[in-house]
């Protein structure tokens, strides 16, 4: 299951319908449908420790996998030059 915090939902909407559809589809097909979602994406370090990032085209999605609910919680979605700011 993919869950977006309110700020991430606003960010994906602001990206436009075509990009939003591409990102949501990729998250559902590559991450949520995976037997082991931890095998996808890269762990982040520093102030973003505990989160993962997934590359989808020119955009990055930052989130974490919540084990107890088997949920991928998306906290940030933006173009790669802006996502970590």
VODOSE-102196 format. One record per atom (N, C-alpha, C): residue number from 1; chain; atom name; x, y, z. Coordinates in pm, 1 decimal, padded with zeros to 6 digits. Layout:
REM VODOSE-102196
+-----+------+------+----------+----------+----------+
: pos : unit : site :     east :    north :       up :
+-----+------+------+----------+----------+----------+
: NUM :    A :   CA :        X :        Y :        Z :
...
+-----+------+------+----------+----------+----------+
***
This chain:
REM VODOSE-102196
+-----+------+------+----------+----------+----------+
: pos : unit : site :     east :    north :       up :
+-----+------+------+----------+----------+----------+
:   1 :    A :    N :  00084.3 : -00116.7 :  00000.0 :
:   1 :    A :   CA :  00000.0 :  00000.0 :  00000.0 :
:   1 :    A :    C :  00089.9 :  00124.4 :  00000.0 :
:   2 :    A :    N :  00054.3 :  00222.1 : -00080.5 :
:   2 :    A :   CA :  00125.5 :  00349.3 : -00086.9 :
:   2 :    A :    C :  00038.7 :  00454.0 : -00017.2 :
:   3 :    A :    N :  00099.4 :  00526.8 :  00074.6 :
:   3 :    A :   CA :  00028.3 :  00632.5 :  00147.0 :
:   3 :    A :    C :  00110.1 :  00760.9 :  00135.7 :
:   4 :    A :    N :  00045.2 :  00871.1 :  00104.1 :
:   4 :    A :   CA :  00113.5 :  00999.5 :  00091.8 :
:   4 :    A :    C :  00073.7 :  01090.2 :  00207.5 :
:   5 :    A :    N :  00172.7 :  01154.6 :  00268.8 :
:   5 :    A :   CA :  00139.6 :  01257.0 :  00367.2 :
:   5 :    A :    C :  00079.2 :  01374.2 :  00290.1 :
:   6 :    A :    N :  00000.7 :  01461.1 :  00353.6 :
:   6 :    A :   CA : -00064.8 :  01570.7 :  00282.1 :
:   6 :    A :    C :  00029.3 :  01657.9 :  00198.7 :
:   7 :    A :    N :  00148.4 :  01687.2 :  00248.9 :
:   7 :    A :   CA :  00242.0 :  01770.4 :  00173.3 :
:   7 :    A :    C :  00285.9 :  01699.9 :  00044.6 :
:   8 :    A :    N :  00310.2 :  01569.2 :  00050.1 :
:   8 :    A :   CA :  00350.8 :  01494.0 : -00068.7 :
:   8 :    A :    C :  00236.3 :  01485.5 : -00169.0 :
:   9 :    A :    N :  00113.9 :  01473.3 : -00120.3 :
:   9 :    A :   CA : -00001.7 :  01471.7 : -00210.0 :
:   9 :    A :    C : -00013.1 :  01604.1 : -00285.1 :
:  10 :    A :    N :  00013.3 :  01713.9 : -00217.6 :
:  10 :    A :   CA :  00011.6 :  01845.5 : -00282.7 :
:  10 :    A :    C :  00123.5 :  01855.8 : -00385.0 :
:  11 :    A :    N :  00240.3 :  01804.1 : -00350.4 :
:  11 :    A :   CA :  00354.3 :  01810.5 : -00442.3 :
:  11 :    A :    C :  00328.4 :  01730.3 : -00569.3 :
:  12 :    A :    N :  00272.8 :  01611.9 : -00556.5 :
:  12 :    A :   CA :  00247.7 :  01530.8 : -00675.5 :
:  12 :    A :    C :  00141.0 :  01595.7 : -00762.5 :
:  13 :    A :    N :  00042.2 :  01658.1 : -00703.4 :
:  13 :    A :   CA : -00060.3 :  01728.8 : -00780.1 :
:  13 :    A :    C :  00000.9 :  01846.0 : -00855.4 :
:  14 :    A :    N :  00093.1 :  01916.7 : -00792.1 :
:  14 :    A :   CA :  00156.8 :  02033.4 : -00853.1 :
:  14 :    A :    C :  00246.3 :  01995.7 : -00970.9 :
:  15 :    A :    N :  00288.0 :  01870.3 : -00979.1 :
:  15 :    A :   CA :  00374.9 :  01827.5 : -01088.4 :
:  15 :    A :    C :  00300.6 :  01815.5 : -01220.9 :
:  16 :    A :    N :  00169.5 :  01815.6 : -01215.8 :
:  16 :    A :   CA :  00089.1 :  01802.5 : -01337.0 :
:  16 :    A :    C :  00037.5 :  01661.2 : -01353.6 :
:  17 :    A :    N : -00072.4 :  01646.1 : -01427.1 :
:  17 :    A :   CA : -00137.6 :  01514.8 : -01435.8 :
:  17 :    A :    C : -00053.0 :  01406.2 : -01502.6 :
:  18 :    A :    N :  00022.5 :  01439.4 : -01605.6 :
:  18 :    A :   CA :  00101.6 :  01338.7 : -01674.4 :
:  18 :    A :    C :  00214.4 :  01285.1 : -01585.3 :
:  19 :    A :    N :  00287.0 :  01375.0 : -01520.8 :
:  19 :    A :   CA :  00397.0 :  01334.3 : -01432.8 :
:  19 :    A :    C :  00341.4 :  01264.0 : -01309.2 :
:  20 :    A :    N :  00232.9 :  01314.9 : -01253.8 :
:  20 :    A :   CA :  00171.8 :  01253.9 : -01135.0 :
:  20 :    A :    C :  00130.3 :  01110.3 : -01164.5 :
:  21 :    A :    N :  00069.5 :  01088.6 : -01279.9 :
:  21 :    A :   CA :  00027.3 :  00953.5 : -01318.3 :
:  21 :    A :    C :  00148.1 :  00861.8 : -01332.5 :
:  22 :    A :    N :  00254.3 :  00910.9 : -01394.9 :
:  22 :    A :   CA :  00376.0 :  00832.1 : -01412.4 :
:  22 :    A :    C :  00433.9 :  00792.1 : -01277.1 :
:  23 :    A :    N :  00440.4 :  00886.1 : -01183.7 :
:  23 :    A :   CA :  00499.0 :  00858.8 : -01052.9 :
:  23 :    A :    C :  00413.3 :  00761.6 : -00973.0 :
:  24 :    A :    N :  00284.3 :  00786.0 : -00967.0 :
:  24 :    A :   CA :  00194.8 :  00698.6 : -00889.5 :
:  24 :    A :    C :  00195.8 :  00558.1 : -00947.6 :
:  25 :    A :    N :  00191.9 :  00545.7 : -01079.5 :
:  25 :    A :   CA :  00194.6 :  00413.5 : -01142.5 :
:  25 :    A :    C :  00324.6 :  00340.2 : -01109.1 :
:  26 :    A :    N :  00435.7 :  00411.6 : -01116.5 :
:  26 :    A :   CA :  00565.2 :  00349.2 : -01084.9 :
:  26 :    A :    C :  00569.9 :  00303.7 : -00939.2 :
:  27 :    A :    N :  00519.4 :  00386.0 : -00848.8 :
:  27 :    A :   CA :  00518.1 :  00347.8 : -00707.4 :
:  27 :    A :    C :  00433.1 :  00223.6 : -00684.3 :
:  28 :    A :    N :  00317.5 :  00218.4 : -00746.9 :
:  28 :    A :   CA :  00228.1 :  00104.1 : -00728.7 :
:  28 :    A :    C :  00286.1 : -00022.9 : -00790.0 :
:  29 :    A :    N :  00342.5 : -00010.9 : -00911.1 :
:  29 :    A :   CA :  00390.4 : -00129.6 : -00981.4 :
:  29 :    A :    C :  00527.0 : -00177.8 : -00934.0 :
:  30 :    A :    N :  00617.1 : -00085.5 : -00904.0 :
:  30 :    A :   CA :  00754.1 : -00124.8 : -00867.4 :
:  30 :    A :    C :  00775.3 : -00142.8 : -00718.3 :
:  31 :    A :    N :  00709.9 : -00061.0 : -00637.8 :
:  31 :    A :   CA :  00736.5 : -00064.4 : -00493.4 :
:  31 :    A :    C :  00628.0 : -00142.9 : -00419.8 :
:  32 :    A :    N :  00503.5 : -00096.8 : -00428.2 :
:  32 :    A :   CA :  00394.6 : -00158.8 : -00352.2 :
:  32 :    A :    C :  00371.3 : -00303.6 : -00392.8 :
:  33 :    A :    N :  00384.7 : -00337.1 : -00520.5 :
:  33 :    A :   CA :  00358.5 : -00472.7 : -00567.3 :
:  33 :    A :    C :  00476.8 : -00567.2 : -00545.2 :
:  34 :    A :    N :  00589.2 : -00513.2 : -00502.1 :
:  34 :    A :   CA :  00708.9 : -00594.0 : -00481.5 :
:  34 :    A :    C :  00693.9 : -00684.3 : -00359.8 :
:  35 :    A :    N :  00748.9 : -00804.7 : -00369.5 :
:  35 :    A :   CA :  00748.9 : -00895.3 : -00254.1 :
:  35 :    A :    C :  00833.5 : -00838.4 : -00141.2 :
:  36 :    A :    N :  00938.4 : -00766.2 : -00176.6 :
:  36 :    A :   CA :  01026.0 : -00703.7 : -00077.8 :
:  36 :    A :    C :  01054.3 : -00559.8 : -00120.3 :
:  37 :    A :    N :  00969.9 : -00464.7 : -00079.6 :
:  37 :    A :   CA :  00990.0 : -00325.3 : -00120.8 :
:  37 :    A :    C :  01122.3 : -00266.9 : -00072.8 :
:  38 :    A :    N :  01186.0 : -00328.5 :  00028.3 :
:  38 :    A :   CA :  01314.9 : -00280.5 :  00076.3 :
:  38 :    A :    C :  01426.2 : -00304.7 : -00024.4 :
:  39 :    A :    N :  01401.7 : -00391.5 : -00121.9 :
:  39 :    A :   CA :  01503.4 : -00419.2 : -00223.0 :
:  39 :    A :    C :  01509.6 : -00309.3 : -00329.3 :
:  40 :    A :    N :  01416.2 : -00217.7 : -00325.8 :
:  40 :    A :   CA :  01411.4 : -00108.2 : -00422.8 :
:  40 :    A :    C :  01452.0 :  00022.5 : -00356.4 :
:  41 :    A :    N :  01510.9 :  00111.7 : -00431.4 :
:  41 :    A :   CA :  01546.6 :  00243.0 : -00378.9 :
:  41 :    A :    C :  01673.7 :  00239.7 : -00297.6 :
:  42 :    A :    N :  01718.2 :  00358.0 : -00261.0 :
:  42 :    A :   CA :  01843.3 :  00372.5 : -00186.6 :
:  42 :    A :    C :  01816.1 :  00435.2 : -00050.7 :
:  43 :    A :    N :  01888.8 :  00389.3 :  00048.8 :
:  43 :    A :   CA :  01877.2 :  00448.2 :  00182.4 :
:  43 :    A :    C :  01943.8 :  00585.4 :  00181.3 :
:  44 :    A :    N :  01885.9 :  00678.9 :  00252.5 :
:  44 :    A :   CA :  01942.5 :  00812.5 :  00264.1 :
:  44 :    A :    C :  02019.7 :  00824.4 :  00395.2 :
:  45 :    A :    N :  02109.8 :  00918.8 :  00399.5 :
:  45 :    A :   CA :  02193.0 :  00940.2 :  00518.1 :
:  45 :    A :    C :  02175.4 :  01082.9 :  00567.3 :
:  46 :    A :    N :  02246.7 :  01116.3 :  00672.0 :
:  46 :    A :   CA :  02243.2 :  01252.2 :  00725.7 :
:  46 :    A :    C :  02108.5 :  01286.2 :  00785.7 :
:  47 :    A :    N :  02059.4 :  01404.8 :  00755.9 :
:  47 :    A :   CA :  01932.4 :  01448.9 :  00814.0 :
:  47 :    A :    C :  01812.5 :  01370.8 :  00761.1 :
:  48 :    A :    N :  01833.4 :  01292.4 :  00655.3 :
:  48 :    A :   CA :  01725.8 :  01211.6 :  00597.2 :
:  48 :    A :    C :  01740.3 :  01063.6 :  00633.4 :
:  49 :    A :    N :  01823.5 :  01034.3 :  00731.7 :
:  49 :    A :   CA :  01846.5 :  00896.0 :  00773.1 :
:  49 :    A :    C :  01714.0 :  00829.9 :  00811.9 :
:  50 :    A :    N :  01698.3 :  00705.5 :  00771.1 :
:  50 :    A :   CA :  01575.7 :  00632.1 :  00798.9 :
:  50 :    A :    C :  01476.3 :  00637.1 :  00682.9 :
:  51 :    A :    N :  01506.7 :  00718.5 :  00584.2 :
:  51 :    A :   CA :  01420.9 :  00730.8 :  00466.6 :
:  51 :    A :    C :  01490.5 :  00669.4 :  00345.7 :
:  52 :    A :    N :  01412.6 :  00639.6 :  00244.6 :
:  52 :    A :   CA :  01462.2 :  00588.6 :  00117.7 :
:  52 :    A :    C :  01426.8 :  00686.4 :  00008.4 :
:  53 :    A :    N :  01498.6 :  00676.6 : -00103.0 :
:  53 :    A :   CA :  01461.8 :  00754.8 : -00220.2 :
:  53 :    A :    C :  01448.5 :  00660.7 : -00338.4 :
:  54 :    A :    N :  01348.9 :  00688.8 : -00419.5 :
:  54 :    A :   CA :  01326.3 :  00613.8 : -00541.2 :
:  54 :    A :    C :  01334.1 :  00709.9 : -00658.5 :
:  55 :    A :    N :  01406.3 :  00670.2 : -00763.8 :
:  55 :    A :   CA :  01419.5 :  00751.0 : -00884.8 :
:  55 :    A :    C :  01307.9 :  00713.7 : -00980.8 :
:  56 :    A :    N :  01234.1 :  00813.7 : -01024.7 :
:  56 :    A :   CA :  01130.0 :  00792.7 : -01124.3 :
:  56 :    A :    C :  01147.0 :  00902.9 : -01227.7 :
:  57 :    A :    N :  01211.0 :  00869.9 : -01336.7 :
:  57 :    A :   CA :  01241.8 :  00970.3 : -01438.5 :
:  57 :    A :    C :  01333.2 :  01077.1 : -01380.1 :
:  58 :    A :    N :  01297.6 :  01204.0 : -01400.6 :
:  58 :    A :   CA :  01375.4 :  01315.2 : -01346.6 :
:  58 :    A :    C :  01332.0 :  01353.6 : -01205.7 :
:  59 :    A :    N :  01246.1 :  01275.2 : -01145.4 :
:  59 :    A :   CA :  01192.8 :  01307.1 : -01013.2 :
:  59 :    A :    C :  01240.3 :  01206.7 : -00910.4 :
:  60 :    A :    N :  01238.4 :  01248.6 : -00786.8 :
:  60 :    A :   CA :  01275.2 :  01161.9 : -00675.6 :
:  60 :    A :    C :  01160.1 :  01159.2 : -00576.5 :
:  61 :    A :    N :  01137.8 :  01042.4 : -00521.9 :
:  61 :    A :   CA :  01034.1 :  01023.6 : -00421.2 :
:  61 :    A :    C :  01105.4 :  00982.3 : -00293.8 :
:  62 :    A :    N :  01078.2 :  01051.4 : -00185.6 :
:  62 :    A :   CA :  01139.3 :  01022.0 : -00056.1 :
:  62 :    A :    C :  01031.3 :  00966.2 :  00035.0 :
:  63 :    A :    N :  01060.9 :  00854.2 :  00098.2 :
:  63 :    A :   CA :  00963.0 :  00793.2 :  00187.0 :
:  63 :    A :    C :  01028.7 :  00689.7 :  00275.7 :
:  64 :    A :    N :  00946.8 :  00621.0 :  00350.3 :
:  64 :    A :   CA :  00998.3 :  00512.8 :  00434.2 :
:  64 :    A :    C :  00899.5 :  00397.3 :  00429.8 :
:  65 :    A :    N :  00949.1 :  00280.7 :  00461.9 :
:  65 :    A :   CA :  00865.6 :  00161.3 :  00463.4 :
:  65 :    A :    C :  00828.9 :  00132.7 :  00607.5 :
:  66 :    A :    N :  00700.3 :  00133.4 :  00634.7 :
:  66 :    A :   CA :  00652.0 :  00106.9 :  00770.2 :
:  66 :    A :    C :  00617.4 : -00041.2 :  00779.4 :
:  67 :    A :    N :  00701.0 : -00112.6 :  00849.9 :
:  67 :    A :   CA :  00691.6 : -00258.5 :  00858.1 :
:  67 :    A :    C :  00561.3 : -00308.4 :  00919.4 :
:  68 :    A :    N :  00517.0 : -00242.8 :  01024.7 :
:  68 :    A :   CA :  00400.9 : -00293.7 :  01097.0 :
:  68 :    A :    C :  00274.1 : -00292.7 :  01013.6 :
:  69 :    A :    N :  00267.7 : -00203.8 :  00915.5 :
:  69 :    A :   CA :  00149.2 : -00197.3 :  00830.0 :
:  69 :    A :    C :  00181.7 : -00233.4 :  00686.4 :
:  70 :    A :    N :  00306.1 : -00267.2 :  00657.3 :
:  70 :    A :   CA :  00354.1 : -00292.2 :  00522.8 :
:  70 :    A :    C :  00305.5 : -00180.1 :  00430.7 :
:  71 :    A :    N :  00342.4 : -00058.9 :  00469.1 :
:  71 :    A :   CA :  00301.3 :  00061.2 :  00398.1 :
:  71 :    A :    C :  00425.1 :  00138.8 :  00356.7 :
:  72 :    A :    N :  00422.5 :  00191.9 :  00235.6 :
:  72 :    A :   CA :  00527.5 :  00282.1 :  00190.7 :
:  72 :    A :    C :  00472.4 :  00423.1 :  00210.0 :
:  73 :    A :    N :  00528.6 :  00496.5 :  00303.9 :
:  73 :    A :   CA :  00482.3 :  00630.6 :  00337.2 :
:  73 :    A :    C :  00566.5 :  00731.8 :  00261.5 :
:  74 :    A :    N :  00504.8 :  00803.6 :  00169.8 :
:  74 :    A :   CA :  00574.1 :  00901.3 :  00087.1 :
:  74 :    A :    C :  00566.2 :  01037.2 :  00155.2 :
:  75 :    A :    N :  00681.4 :  01097.9 :  00178.0 :
:  75 :    A :   CA :  00685.2 :  01225.2 :  00248.8 :
:  75 :    A :    C :  00727.2 :  01341.8 :  00161.3 :
:  76 :    A :    N :  00786.0 :  01314.1 :  00044.9 :
:  76 :    A :   CA :  00832.3 :  01423.6 : -00040.9 :
:  76 :    A :    C :  00839.2 :  01373.9 : -00183.2 :
:  77 :    A :    N :  00802.7 :  01460.3 : -00277.9 :
:  77 :    A :   CA :  00805.4 :  01427.4 : -00418.2 :
:  77 :    A :    C :  00838.6 :  01553.7 : -00495.6 :
:  78 :    A :    N :  00948.8 :  01554.6 : -00567.3 :
:  78 :    A :   CA :  00988.0 :  01675.3 : -00639.5 :
:  78 :    A :    C :  01092.1 :  01640.9 : -00744.6 :
:  79 :    A :    N :  01122.8 :  01739.7 : -00826.8 :
:  79 :    A :   CA :  01228.7 :  01723.5 : -00925.5 :
:  79 :    A :    C :  01359.0 :  01697.0 : -00851.0 :
:  80 :    A :    N :  01448.1 :  01626.7 : -00913.9 :
:  80 :    A :   CA :  01570.8 :  01583.9 : -00845.5 :
:  80 :    A :    C :  01654.8 :  01699.0 : -00794.7 :
:  81 :    A :    N :  01648.5 :  01815.7 : -00856.5 :
:  81 :    A :   CA :  01730.4 :  01929.3 : -00809.4 :
:  81 :    A :    C :  01668.6 :  01997.0 : -00687.5 :
:  82 :    A :    N :  01545.1 :  01963.0 : -00653.9 :
:  82 :    A :   CA :  01476.2 :  02030.2 : -00542.5 :
:  82 :    A :    C :  01436.8 :  01938.2 : -00427.2 :
:  83 :    A :    N :  01438.8 :  01808.9 : -00446.8 :
:  83 :    A :   CA :  01376.5 :  01716.4 : -00352.4 :
:  83 :    A :    C :  01439.9 :  01716.4 : -00212.9 :
:  84 :    A :    N :  01568.7 :  01740.5 : -00201.2 :
:  84 :    A :   CA :  01634.3 :  01730.5 : -00069.3 :
:  84 :    A :    C :  01645.4 :  01863.5 :  00002.3 :
:  85 :    A :    N :  01588.4 :  01967.5 : -00050.2 :
:  85 :    A :   CA :  01593.7 :  02099.9 :  00012.9 :
:  85 :    A :    C :  01493.7 :  02113.3 :  00123.8 :
+-----+------+------+----------+----------+----------+
***
